[in-house]
């Protein structure tokens, strides 16, 4: 998000605009926590995780009165447009400002879950996957040395994008995700067959929305007798220095969002499809569900 913020600020200044940043998201707009952002303000942040503007949930912004106050503060600060960086909740708020008050907004997708439609990748996804893969690699060393089955739980309450991508890259024997029903009996049979062929360690990846690592670990042990362990990666996937891919993606999307807003376009979100930066209406983005790539599910099965 810092790389995207840097791009928004510098692209806007390049076009002759002034930029104000609001701390704590929509709550900060309601509280009038704005401050000028210059090229110097966003210097040295491209490699930092999180966001220097920080963020917060805002129950007040969920009310019409709260949004009215936010718009009043935006106008009072001389703001003629707003760039919103975030996931479904943030983009929903942006759409409300656009539809209810005709306030110029544009969005940049920021979500490690990669569940936002209208873009192949969201800012943070690549970094989260690489963090998970690094953890999987470390756990695999232990699994091999001690001849154990490890069940590793990654983030993904409603989808399995992180689990699937990390599972493929980490060589997992099975990936359990919310979008696909899993059969523990079949998974355990597969583990037994692998053991009979000489394999003495295995890795199972589970998205948090598809089950709890400890419960799955206990189930595997009960059905197979294998020594099993559960690992929950948790919020470590949300932090850390962003990968090269995430930095470049954030810069491209942030710059595009600023340029489109300054060129008079409204109610859009910048995204990437293939190698090209694209723009879609936020209303389309929020009304469209991003689906798992079934080819990747097949890859997990074929490579295990």
Helices and strands as residue ranges (DSSP letters): H 2-14, E 19-22, H 25-30, E 34-37, G 60-62, H 64-76, E 82-86, H 88-101, E 105-109, H 125-146, E 149-154, H 161-169, E 174-176, H 184-196, E 202-207, G 208-210, H 213-224, E 228-232, G 234-238, H 244-262, E 268-273, E 276-281, H 282-287, H 294-303
